[in-house]
Amino acid sequence: FQSASLVMASSRHTKRTVSKRRTTNAKPPNTTSVYSLLIQHRKMQDKREQIRVFDVELEVLRKRSLEIMKRREQSLRTQAHLMQLRALVTKQTALLQEERKVIEKRKETLMSACSVIQKNVTFISYKKVLDAIDSYHADRRSLQTVNRKLRLRQHKMCRQLLHIFPFRRVRTAPTVNQSLQTAGYEIRKMSLPSGIDELLAVASSGGQEEEKMALGLGYIAHLCTLLSRYLQIPLRHSIICKGSRSEIIDAFAEANAFALMQRNQKSKSPKFPLYSKGADRKLFKKGV
């Protein structure tokens, strides 16, 4: 087996040597020179590419070096500026210390002056307080006198109204079992019954009694408006004075009517007549 293997190896070696000889014999005479030129050309191209890469790296390094130099110059400039600023700060601190010393001296002088002024002000303020108290009492007295005069004037004007609108009670004659009772009222000789039912009865009867009742209610309405003006007392429901055709306005109904008007809705009139002729009896009753 070993001898056979040796024979096979020798035969393979001989075949390789023969194939090499054939290939060497098959090459043309100038192939070696062309191949070497191609290799040199490739090397030259590789070297050119390397040179280009080196040039790019050199440019990058130059730019970085320029930036570093610029930063260094800026840092040197900033250092010089910082030195100047530090010098200015030291000068200003020295000036501030001197100014503080001057301010402290002025403060001491001002405190001494304030102590003197306070002593004088206490005396002056005490005088002012006394003067203010005196002026307050004087104003109060004057207000009291004005108020007294105003009350007297109001009283006088109300007495004049009593002369303009004479008002009295009409009472029934006393009997054995009953005392005096008010049967009605009179204003400027216009009789008015004492109850609403009696007023409605007069309104239903018609004639001169109805007109007298309307005149009497108009006089009372006019008297109420004048008293509210003179005594400065506002009326809860405003009154329209028209003699025997006077009217009274319900404030709440007027507010509701105004709200409905803004909504473009129909509303009832807030005016209630103080006369029965030609008017609704329900509105007349509510107005009275």
Residue frames relative to the residue before (quaternion, step in Angstrom):
aa qw qx qy qz dx dy dz
F 1.0000 0.0000 0.0000 0.0000 0.00 0.00 0.00
Q 0.6496 0.5082 -0.3150 0.4695 3.57 0.99 -0.78
S 0.6419 0.5215 -0.3267 0.4575 3.60 0.94 -0.79
A 0.6466 0.5194 -0.3218 0.4567 3.59 1.03 -0.79
S 0.6525 0.5126 -0.3135 0.4618 3.56 0.97 -0.78
L 0.6366 0.5189 -0.3316 0.4643 3.57 1.01 -0.77
V 0.6406 0.5221 -0.3283 0.4575 3.57 0.99 -0.80
M 0.6568 0.5117 -0.3135 0.4567 3.58 0.98 -0.85
A 0.6520 0.5083 -0.3206 0.4623 3.62 0.96 -0.80
S 0.6529 0.5075 -0.3223 0.4608 3.61 0.94 -0.83
S 0.6438 0.5172 -0.3292 0.4579 3.59 1.01 -0.78
R 0.6373 0.5185 -0.3279 0.4663 3.62 1.01 -0.77
H 0.6527 0.5171 -0.3230 0.4498 3.60 0.91 -0.88
T 0.6486 0.5137 -0.3151 0.4649 3.56 1.00 -0.85
K 0.6391 0.5208 -0.3322 0.4583 3.62 1.00 -0.77
R 0.6471 0.5168 -0.3251 0.4566 3.62 0.96 -0.79
T 0.6643 0.5032 -0.3110 0.4569 3.57 0.87 -0.89
V 0.6455 0.5164 -0.3195 0.4632 3.56 1.03 -0.79
S 0.6674 0.4998 -0.3090 0.4575 3.61 0.95 -0.88
K 0.6256 0.5290 -0.3389 0.4625 3.60 1.08 -0.71
R 0.6448 0.5196 -0.3245 0.4571 3.54 0.93 -0.87
R 0.6472 0.5219 -0.3255 0.4504 3.58 0.92 -0.87
T 0.6792 0.4923 -0.3034 0.4520 3.60 0.90 -0.94
T 0.6556 0.4978 -0.3149 0.4725 3.57 0.99 -0.77
N 0.6583 0.4947 -0.3147 0.4722 3.51 1.01 -0.64
A 0.6604 0.5346 -0.3098 0.4267 3.63 1.15 -0.64
K 0.5629 0.6134 -0.3903 0.3932 3.72 1.16 -0.48
P 0.4822 -0.6395 0.5063 0.3197 3.52 -1.19 0.63
P 0.6730 -0.5375 0.3281 0.3879 3.57 -1.16 0.33
N 0.7774 0.3611 -0.1865 0.4801 3.79 1.08 -0.70
T 0.3590 0.7617 -0.4851 0.2358 3.66 1.11 0.28
T 0.6263 0.5559 -0.3490 0.4206 3.61 0.96 -0.68
S 0.6757 0.4939 -0.3017 0.4565 3.60 0.92 -0.86
V 0.6505 0.5110 -0.3178 0.4635 3.61 0.99 -0.78
Y 0.6489 0.5246 -0.3099 0.4557 3.53 0.98 -0.87
S 0.6560 0.5026 -0.3124 0.4685 3.57 0.99 -0.83
L 0.6354 0.5296 -0.3322 0.4534 3.59 1.06 -0.74
L 0.6394 0.5228 -0.3260 0.4599 3.55 1.00 -0.80
I 0.6454 0.5161 -0.3205 0.4630 3.54 0.98 -0.86
Q 0.6563 0.5081 -0.3122 0.4622 3.59 0.97 -0.86
H 0.6314 0.5362 -0.3307 0.4522 3.57 1.08 -0.84
R 0.6503 0.5081 -0.3135 0.4697 3.57 0.97 -0.85
K 0.6426 0.5203 -0.3279 0.4569 3.57 0.99 -0.82
M 0.6357 0.5306 -0.3238 0.4578 3.54 1.07 -0.84
Q 0.6490 0.5104 -0.3210 0.4640 3.59 0.98 -0.82
D 0.6399 0.5210 -0.3242 0.4625 3.59 0.99 -0.84
K 0.6562 0.5095 -0.3140 0.4596 3.56 0.99 -0.88
R 0.6324 0.5300 -0.3345 0.4553 3.61 1.05 -0.81
E 0.6456 0.5113 -0.3169 0.4705 3.56 0.98 -0.85
Q 0.6423 0.5141 -0.3246 0.4667 3.56 1.01 -0.81
I 0.6401 0.5230 -0.3268 0.4582 3.58 1.06 -0.86
R 0.6320 0.5281 -0.3326 0.4594 3.59 1.03 -0.82
V 0.6473 0.5143 -0.3161 0.4654 3.57 0.93 -0.90
F 0.6548 0.5110 -0.3132 0.4604 3.55 1.00 -0.88
D 0.6283 0.5346 -0.3352 0.4551 3.60 1.07 -0.77
V 0.6503 0.5138 -0.3153 0.4623 3.59 0.97 -0.89
E 0.6590 0.5028 -0.3075 0.4674 3.56 0.97 -0.88
L 0.6334 0.5308 -0.3323 0.4546 3.57 1.08 -0.78
E 0.6464 0.5147 -0.3231 0.4614 3.59 1.00 -0.83
V 0.6374 0.5170 -0.3258 0.4694 3.58 1.00 -0.82
L 0.6649 0.5007 -0.3061 0.4621 3.56 0.94 -0.87
R 0.6264 0.5331 -0.3406 0.4555 3.59 1.06 -0.75
K 0.6576 0.5081 -0.3136 0.4594 3.55 0.96 -0.93
R 0.6506 0.5144 -0.3170 0.4601 3.57 0.94 -0.84
S 0.6499 0.5146 -0.3173 0.4606 3.56 1.02 -0.86
L 0.6399 0.5178 -0.3302 0.4619 3.59 1.08 -0.78
E 0.6431 0.5147 -0.3217 0.4669 3.58 0.99 -0.84
I 0.6501 0.5161 -0.3179 0.4581 3.56 0.96 -0.87
M 0.6478 0.5123 -0.3180 0.4657 3.57 1.02 -0.80
K 0.6450 0.5149 -0.3240 0.4625 3.59 1.01 -0.82
R 0.6543 0.5074 -0.3127 0.4655 3.56 0.94 -0.87
R 0.6379 0.5238 -0.3313 0.4571 3.54 1.02 -0.78
E 0.6466 0.5103 -0.3225 0.4664 3.58 0.98 -0.86
Q 0.6514 0.5089 -0.3172 0.4648 3.59 0.99 -0.85
S 0.6464 0.5132 -0.3252 0.4616 3.56 0.98 -0.81
L 0.6385 0.5130 -0.3346 0.4660 3.57 1.03 -0.75
R 0.6477 0.5094 -0.3202 0.4675 3.57 1.02 -0.81
T 0.6612 0.5022 -0.3096 0.4634 3.60 0.94 -0.88
Q 0.6254 0.5304 -0.3449 0.4566 3.57 1.04 -0.70
A 0.6484 0.4998 -0.3249 0.4736 3.57 0.99 -0.80
H 0.6496 0.5107 -0.3147 0.4671 3.59 1.02 -0.84
L 0.6362 0.5249 -0.3229 0.4641 3.56 1.04 -0.78
M 0.6300 0.5262 -0.3352 0.4625 3.56 1.00 -0.74
Q 0.6509 0.5026 -0.3195 0.4709 3.57 1.00 -0.81
L 0.6539 0.5146 -0.3135 0.4575 3.57 0.97 -0.87
R 0.6362 0.5249 -0.3303 0.4590 3.58 0.97 -0.77
A 0.6405 0.5149 -0.3249 0.4680 3.53 1.02 -0.79
L 0.6507 0.5090 -0.3125 0.4689 3.58 1.00 -0.85
V 0.6410 0.5291 -0.3257 0.4507 3.57 0.99 -0.81
T 0.6455 0.5116 -0.3243 0.4652 3.57 0.94 -0.80
K 0.6492 0.5090 -0.3212 0.4651 3.58 1.01 -0.82
Q 0.6829 0.4934 -0.2921 0.4527 3.56 0.92 -0.93
T 0.6135 0.5351 -0.3507 0.4629 3.61 1.04 -0.67
A 0.6432 0.5110 -0.3241 0.4693 3.56 1.02 -0.80
L 0.6536 0.5052 -0.3122 0.4691 3.58 0.97 -0.84
L 0.6450 0.5266 -0.3193 0.4525 3.59 1.00 -0.81
Q 0.6361 0.5184 -0.3346 0.4634 3.55 0.98 -0.74
E 0.6453 0.5057 -0.3227 0.4730 3.56 1.00 -0.79
E 0.6571 0.5069 -0.3113 0.4630 3.59 0.96 -0.86
R 0.6255 0.5361 -0.3388 0.4544 3.59 1.03 -0.73
K 0.6297 0.5254 -0.3318 0.4662 3.56 1.01 -0.76
V 0.6567 0.5015 -0.3093 0.4707 3.57 0.98 -0.89
I 0.6554 0.5178 -0.3093 0.4546 3.59 0.99 -0.89
E 0.6376 0.5246 -0.3329 0.4554 3.59 0.97 -0.76
K 0.6399 0.5100 -0.3310 0.4700 3.57 1.02 -0.78
R 0.6613 0.4934 -0.3116 0.4714 3.59 0.94 -0.86
K 0.6169 0.5532 -0.3414 0.4437 3.56 1.06 -0.75
E 0.6456 0.5182 -0.3190 0.4613 3.55 0.97 -0.83
T 0.6641 0.4949 -0.3071 0.4688 3.57 0.96 -0.86
L 0.6602 0.5080 -0.3082 0.4594 3.57 1.01 -0.83
M 0.6330 0.5283 -0.3360 0.4553 3.59 1.00 -0.75
S 0.6456 0.5056 -0.3186 0.4754 3.54 1.01 -0.77
A 0.6535 0.4970 -0.3127 0.4777 3.58 1.03 -0.82
C 0.6385 0.5352 -0.3285 0.4449 3.62 1.03 -0.79
S 0.6246 0.5343 -0.3445 0.4536 3.56 1.01 -0.73
V 0.6525 0.5010 -0.3109 0.4760 3.57 1.03 -0.82
I 0.6630 0.5130 -0.3044 0.4523 3.56 0.98 -0.93
Q 0.6368 0.5368 -0.3357 0.4401 3.59 0.97 -0.80
K 0.6257 0.5306 -0.3435 0.4571 3.55 0.99 -0.75
N 0.6857 0.4675 -0.2875 0.4781 3.57 1.00 -0.84
V 0.6480 0.5418 -0.3200 0.4292 3.57 1.06 -0.83
T 0.6070 0.5595 -0.3638 0.4314 3.58 1.00 -0.72
F 0.6606 0.4933 -0.3024 0.4784 3.54 0.99 -0.84
I 0.6780 0.4883 -0.2945 0.4639 3.58 0.95 -0.95
S 0.6547 0.5141 -0.3181 0.4539 3.60 0.98 -0.86
Y 0.6167 0.5336 -0.3474 0.4629 3.58 1.04 -0.71
K 0.6394 0.5126 -0.3159 0.4782 3.56 1.05 -0.79
K 0.6605 0.5104 -0.3094 0.4555 3.58 0.99 -0.89
V 0.6304 0.5301 -0.3360 0.4569 3.56 1.01 -0.77
L 0.6549 0.5039 -0.3149 0.4670 3.55 0.96 -0.83
D 0.6479 0.5083 -0.3187 0.4693 3.57 1.01 -0.81
A 0.6438 0.5207 -0.3230 0.4584 3.60 1.02 -0.82
I 0.6392 0.5183 -0.3270 0.4646 3.58 1.00 -0.79
D 0.6526 0.5101 -0.3135 0.4643 3.55 0.98 -0.86
S 0.6639 0.4926 -0.3087 0.4703 3.60 0.97 -0.86
Y 0.6148 0.5439 -0.3467 0.4538 3.59 1.09 -0.69
H 0.6748 0.4832 -0.3014 0.4694 3.55 0.89 -0.90
A 0.6376 0.5218 -0.3313 0.4598 3.57 1.05 -0.77
D 0.6560 0.4995 -0.3104 0.4730 3.59 0.97 -0.87
R 0.6403 0.5267 -0.3316 0.4501 3.57 0.99 -0.78
R 0.6503 0.5074 -0.3184 0.4672 3.55 0.98 -0.84
S 0.6587 0.5038 -0.3201 0.4582 3.57 0.95 -0.86
L 0.6401 0.5156 -0.3239 0.4686 3.59 1.03 -0.77
Q 0.6392 0.5216 -0.3293 0.4592 3.56 1.00 -0.76
T 0.6570 0.4980 -0.3130 0.4716 3.57 0.98 -0.82
V 0.6440 0.5119 -0.3227 0.4680 3.59 1.01 -0.83
N 0.6513 0.5135 -0.3129 0.4628 3.57 1.01 -0.87
R 0.6393 0.5220 -0.3219 0.4638 3.55 1.02 -0.82
K 0.6548 0.5049 -0.3113 0.4683 3.58 0.96 -0.86
L 0.6492 0.5196 -0.3188 0.4549 3.55 1.02 -0.84
R 0.6458 0.5107 -0.3249 0.4653 3.59 0.99 -0.81
L 0.6448 0.5161 -0.3208 0.4637 3.54 1.01 -0.81
R 0.6449 0.5136 -0.3168 0.4690 3.55 1.02 -0.83
Q 0.6447 0.5114 -0.3244 0.4666 3.58 0.97 -0.82
H 0.6467 0.5199 -0.3175 0.4590 3.55 0.98 -0.86
K 0.6508 0.5192 -0.3111 0.4584 3.57 0.99 -0.87
M 0.6777 0.4886 -0.2963 0.4629 3.59 0.94 -0.90
C 0.6310 0.5132 -0.3379 0.4735 3.58 1.09 -0.67
R 0.6249 0.5202 -0.3371 0.4747 3.59 1.06 -0.71
Q 0.6348 0.5180 -0.3303 0.4686 3.57 1.06 -0.73
L 0.6215 0.5337 -0.3393 0.4624 3.58 1.10 -0.69
L 0.6188 0.5364 -0.3444 0.4592 3.57 1.09 -0.67
H 0.6479 0.4899 -0.3188 0.4885 3.57 1.13 -0.63
I 0.6639 0.4919 -0.3136 0.4679 3.60 1.05 -0.72
F 0.7797 0.1650 -0.0685 0.6001 3.56 0.97 -0.94
P 0.1095 -0.8138 0.5670 0.0655 3.63 0.20 1.16
F 0.0779 -0.8120 0.5768 -0.0444 3.52 -0.76 1.14
R 0.1365 0.7945 -0.5835 0.0988 3.58 -0.86 0.91
R 0.4852 -0.6371 0.5178 0.3011 3.51 -1.35 0.36
V 0.2371 -0.7215 0.6310 0.1581 3.53 -1.22 0.62
R 0.0652 -0.8258 0.5601 -0.0125 3.57 -0.48 1.23
T 0.4873 -0.6473 0.5078 0.2928 3.52 -1.23 0.57
A 0.5845 -0.5799 0.4342 0.3655 3.55 -1.22 0.47
P 0.4795 -0.6781 0.4647 0.3070 3.61 -0.94 0.79
T 0.2225 -0.7514 0.6096 0.1195 3.51 -1.19 0.72
V 0.7171 -0.4270 0.3129 0.4534 3.53 -1.31 -0.10
N 0.7716 0.3603 -0.1902 0.4886 3.59 0.88 -0.91
Q 0.7736 0.3012 -0.1584 0.5346 3.63 1.11 -0.51
S 0.4027 -0.6852 0.5556 0.2440 3.53 -1.25 0.61
L 0.7425 -0.3635 0.2877 0.4835 3.57 -1.29 -0.27
Q 0.0441 -0.7802 0.6239 0.0037 3.55 -1.06 0.85
T 0.4475 -0.6787 0.5111 0.2791 3.56 -1.11 0.72
A 0.2189 -0.7910 0.5626 0.0992 3.55 -0.62 1.14
G 0.7829 -0.1790 0.1340 0.5805 3.59 1.17 -0.50
Y 0.4089 -0.6755 0.5555 0.2605 3.52 -1.39 -0.25
E 0.1731 -0.7565 0.6187 0.1227 3.52 -1.34 0.36
I 0.0017 0.7616 -0.6478 0.0143 3.55 -1.02 0.90
R 0.8172 -0.0930 -0.0237 0.5683 3.56 -0.55 1.28
K 0.6713 -0.5461 0.2643 0.4258 3.51 0.98 1.05
M 0.5249 0.5658 -0.4397 0.4594 3.55 1.20 0.63
S 0.3087 -0.7910 0.5021 0.1641 3.56 -0.46 1.24
L 0.0705 -0.7662 0.6386 0.0106 3.50 -1.17 0.85
P 0.4071 -0.7034 0.5124 0.2773 3.63 -0.84 0.85
S 0.5648 -0.6504 0.4075 0.3032 3.54 -1.23 0.52
G 0.7689 0.3224 -0.1820 0.5213 3.67 1.12 -0.46
I 0.6124 -0.5596 0.4130 0.3759 3.55 -1.27 0.43
D 0.6267 0.5454 -0.3485 0.4340 3.59 1.00 -0.75
E 0.6533 0.5000 -0.3089 0.4773 3.56 1.03 -0.79
L 0.6191 0.5298 -0.3443 0.4664 3.59 1.09 -0.71
L 0.6594 0.4984 -0.3094 0.4703 3.59 0.96 -0.81
A 0.6252 0.5315 -0.3392 0.4599 3.57 1.09 -0.68
V 0.6431 0.5021 -0.3162 0.4840 3.58 1.02 -0.82
A 0.6486 0.5227 -0.3222 0.4497 3.60 1.02 -0.84
S 0.6768 0.4841 -0.2979 0.4678 3.58 1.02 -0.73
S 0.6135 0.5626 -0.3535 0.4268 3.60 1.15 -0.58
G 0.2625 -0.7936 0.5074 0.2094 3.61 1.02 -0.78
G 0.6033 0.5872 -0.4079 0.3533 3.53 -1.31 -0.24
Q 0.7954 -0.2898 0.2270 0.4815 3.55 -1.28 -0.53
E 0.6019 0.5695 -0.3677 0.4222 3.60 1.03 -0.65
E 0.6363 0.5211 -0.3275 0.4651 3.58 1.03 -0.75
E 0.6614 0.4920 -0.3039 0.4776 3.61 0.98 -0.84
K 0.6390 0.5131 -0.3328 0.4665 3.61 0.99 -0.75
M 0.6321 0.5206 -0.3307 0.4691 3.56 1.02 -0.77
A 0.6531 0.5023 -0.3162 0.4703 3.61 0.95 -0.84
L 0.6431 0.5070 -0.3258 0.4724 3.60 1.01 -0.78
G 0.6527 0.5162 -0.3176 0.4545 3.58 0.94 -0.84
L 0.6610 0.4862 -0.3110 0.4795 3.61 0.96 -0.80
G 0.6256 0.5257 -0.3384 0.4666 3.61 1.08 -0.65
Y 0.6345 0.5131 -0.3303 0.4744 3.59 1.04 -0.77
I 0.6524 0.5054 -0.3218 0.4641 3.60 0.94 -0.83
A 0.6371 0.5211 -0.3312 0.4614 3.60 1.00 -0.78
H 0.6581 0.4985 -0.3073 0.4733 3.59 0.97 -0.86
L 0.6424 0.5225 -0.3167 0.4626 3.59 1.02 -0.81
C 0.6487 0.5155 -0.3196 0.4597 3.62 0.96 -0.81
T 0.6629 0.5006 -0.3162 0.4582 3.62 0.93 -0.84
L 0.6642 0.4928 -0.3134 0.4667 3.59 0.97 -0.81
L 0.6482 0.5088 -0.3243 0.4645 3.61 0.96 -0.77
S 0.6462 0.5112 -0.3315 0.4596 3.62 0.98 -0.74
R 0.6481 0.5020 -0.3207 0.4744 3.59 1.09 -0.66
Y 0.7026 0.4751 -0.2817 0.4487 3.57 0.81 -0.98
L 0.7551 0.3721 -0.2028 0.5003 3.60 0.92 -0.86
Q 0.3635 -0.7619 0.4643 0.2679 3.60 1.32 -0.02
I 0.4287 0.6442 -0.4922 0.3987 3.54 0.89 1.08
P 0.3124 -0.7736 0.5114 0.2057 3.65 -0.43 1.08
L 0.4268 -0.6909 0.5273 0.2498 3.53 -1.10 0.78
R 0.5267 -0.6360 0.4637 0.3211 3.54 -1.10 0.72
H 0.7722 0.1287 -0.0581 0.6194 3.56 1.07 -0.81
S 0.4010 -0.7352 0.4934 0.2351 3.56 -0.70 1.07
I 0.2738 -0.7642 0.5736 0.1096 3.53 -1.19 0.78
I 0.2186 -0.7371 0.6264 0.1285 3.55 -1.05 0.85
C 0.2148 -0.8028 0.5487 0.0909 3.57 -0.42 1.28
K 0.1303 0.7789 -0.6003 0.1264 3.56 -0.71 1.19
G 0.6448 -0.5163 0.3298 0.4570 3.56 1.07 0.68
S 0.8268 -0.1390 0.1354 0.5279 3.57 -0.74 -1.11
R 0.7004 0.3873 -0.2663 0.5372 3.60 1.28 0.05
S 0.2142 0.7959 -0.5321 0.1935 3.56 0.97 0.86
E 0.1676 -0.7746 0.6056 0.0720 3.53 -1.28 0.53
I 0.2292 -0.7375 0.6195 0.1407 3.54 -1.31 0.47
I 0.2674 -0.7771 0.5579 0.1159 3.57 -0.99 0.92
D 0.3225 -0.7243 0.5804 0.1858 3.55 -0.91 0.99
A 0.4152 -0.7430 0.4665 0.2409 3.59 -0.58 1.15
F 0.6663 0.5017 -0.3112 0.4555 3.58 0.95 -0.82
A 0.6550 0.4921 -0.3136 0.4800 3.57 0.98 -0.80
E 0.6241 0.5365 -0.3395 0.4554 3.59 1.07 -0.68
A 0.6455 0.5124 -0.3187 0.4682 3.60 1.02 -0.80
N 0.6550 0.5014 -0.3131 0.4708 3.57 0.98 -0.82
A 0.6471 0.5181 -0.3203 0.4585 3.58 1.00 -0.80
F 0.6392 0.5202 -0.3267 0.4628 3.58 1.01 -0.77
A 0.6488 0.5103 -0.3181 0.4664 3.61 1.00 -0.81
L 0.6706 0.4882 -0.3027 0.4694 3.58 0.97 -0.80
M 0.6144 0.5395 -0.3470 0.4594 3.60 1.08 -0.64
Q 0.6448 0.5072 -0.3304 0.4667 3.58 1.01 -0.72
R 0.6950 0.4342 -0.2710 0.5049 3.59 1.13 -0.59
N 0.4325 -0.7142 0.4389 0.3321 3.60 1.32 0.11
Q 0.4673 0.6384 -0.4626 0.4000 3.54 0.97 0.96
K 0.5509 -0.6142 0.4543 0.3360 3.54 -1.21 0.52
S 0.0449 -0.7972 0.6020 -0.0072 3.54 -1.08 0.78
K 0.5127 -0.6281 0.4908 0.3190 3.53 -1.24 0.51
S 0.5448 -0.6173 0.4500 0.3459 3.56 -1.15 0.62
P 0.3861 -0.7447 0.4932 0.2302 3.60 -0.88 0.89
K 0.5489 0.6145 -0.3966 0.4047 3.63 1.28 0.08
F 0.1176 -0.7808 0.6126 0.0350 3.54 -0.98 0.97
P 0.3825 -0.7545 0.4811 0.2302 3.63 -0.65 1.06
L 0.2967 -0.7174 0.6031 0.1831 3.50 -1.30 0.63
Y 0.6350 0.4173 -0.3426 0.5526 3.56 1.17 0.71
S 0.3848 -0.7551 0.4969 0.1868 3.54 -1.11 0.69
K 0.5943 0.5869 -0.3766 0.4007 3.60 1.13 -0.46
G 0.8454 0.0716 -0.0936 0.5211 3.55 -0.67 1.14
A 0.6496 0.4814 -0.3217 0.4928 3.61 1.19 0.36
D 0.6000 -0.5564 0.4343 0.3766 3.53 -1.31 0.33
R 0.4851 -0.6943 0.4512 0.2810 3.59 -0.86 0.99
K 0.6289 0.5373 -0.3453 0.4433 3.61 1.05 -0.69
L 0.6601 0.4860 -0.3017 0.4869 3.59 0.98 -0.86
F 0.6286 0.5283 -0.3382 0.4597 3.60 1.02 -0.76
K 0.6547 0.5121 -0.3090 0.4622 3.61 0.93 -0.90
K 0.6742 0.4829 -0.3037 0.4691 3.59 0.90 -0.87
G 0.6511 0.5185 -0.3259 0.4483 3.59 0.98 -0.78
V 0.6554 0.4982 -0.3141 0.4729 3.60 0.98 -0.83
